[in-house]
Amino acid sequence: MRRARHLQVAVLAAVLTVSMAGCGKDKKNSGSGKKVSLKAGSTMEKLNKAGKVTVGVKFDQPGFGQKDPSSGKVAGFDVEIAKIIAGEMGIPEKSIEFVESVSANREPFITEGKVDMVVATYTINDKRKALISFAGPYYVAGQDIMVKKGNPKAIKAVADLNGKKVCSVEGSTSEKNVKAKAPQATVTLFKTYTECAEDLRNDKVDAVSTDNVILIGLIDKAKDDFELVGDKFTDEPYGIGVKKDDTDFRNFVNDVLEKIYKDGRWKKAYTDTVGKFVKEAPEPPAVVRY
Amino acid sequence: MNAVFDHLGDYANGWFTTIQLAVLSFLFAMAIGLLIAAMRVSPFQPARVVGTAYVDVFRNSPLPVLTLLFWFGLPKLDIGISRFITAMIVLSLYTGAFLGETIRSGINSVAVGQSEAARSIGLTFTQNLRLVILPQALRTVVQPIGNIWIALVKNTAVASFIAVPELIYRTSQINTAESQPVPILIGAAVGYLLLTLPSGAVLSAIERRVAIKR
């Protein structure tokens, strides 16, 4: 038996080696050697010539950008989008350098040229537009509702929160949104969402409501306990940050987004990542070319 | 300033919850304190050990930790109690440890001869404590107990950590609505002063009345 297993492993290893060698050859073809027509003098052309790109992503956001501590790889929807854009510039996956960009250093990383683009749950707003430019949106996040697995209180939409106990964080916009959209809800306030999750687990509240991205992070830690309702009642469009007024690059990224909306690659990237947490059908948002 | 006056009703709601929490917790804490003090001066060694352990645990644990631990921990043991009751239990247990030590120091201040005399006329340990020692001991620790009461009134603020709608919780809500932290927090401070300043006066009066004329 043991010998047989050894043999299996050996065969598997051999097959993998061969197929990986094959991959390498493919990469070379589709890599810098691939004919991608990029506007002369543009950021895309420069990156293509350099053969590598640096992308700012989150390392701690399940579903979007999360670093696996054992393999050191980052995975998520943002990461997939970055890989596709790099691919369209003729840059293979292994030549992408992912850099952790926490919320506070996203703008400085772009303006100082530490990264070529930022794909990091990055909400498009006017304050940020003054410093950098946004392509996209490629995803619209928003406030959603988390309930116990199996949804015992049958909460399907924000209106169902009326008459229910809902947990949120003190002083947050989430708290205000719940009070505005479900005035008859009893809102319980804690300091952190982890505490809200614990109250939900102990049946002290019926639901937790805040940005779906935060809820996805909570569900990721307790997949057997919680689920997302999937009724977004606010809009947080996520864009791809590039250097301010780099119109060529921005247009290029927007073109890529529109292309992958049509050819199904956006949908696949979504269902492989965020889609695992949210049941709703993926719907790509319209690109805004401001 | 309108931010404060528009919300007097919210402040009042929170204030009454704070008073209830403080008064109920103090009554239970006093019972715990007397018991613990009695255990710590008891001739029965296991009682002394348990009393000491109790004081060590509750006097040395941060109040927010105890509060969150009880609120999130008790449901794991299938004990379902309300936010208010949880806060009251935690505050009673915590304050009880301090009261226990304070009362014990009062007991130790009573001259040894008192206890010897009580024993020589045949009083048991409990009779001795109840009839001879404690009436003298408590008189000497009126101010320290008052300090603990005032600390307790302000400590009730930890109940906001588990969303008990007391004064601080209401204050944060008012602040969320109005975004004017300075006047709104001053409003909360006034709320606590309305409780603690009269307490100070009452305590001095009590102390004067019960003082042992030496």
Interface residues (C-beta under 8 A of the other chain):
Chain A: E170 G171 E175 K176 T188 L189 F190 K191 E195 E198 D199 N202 D203 K204
Chain B: L68 F72 P75 K76 R83 F161 I162 A163 Y169 S172 Q173 N175 T176
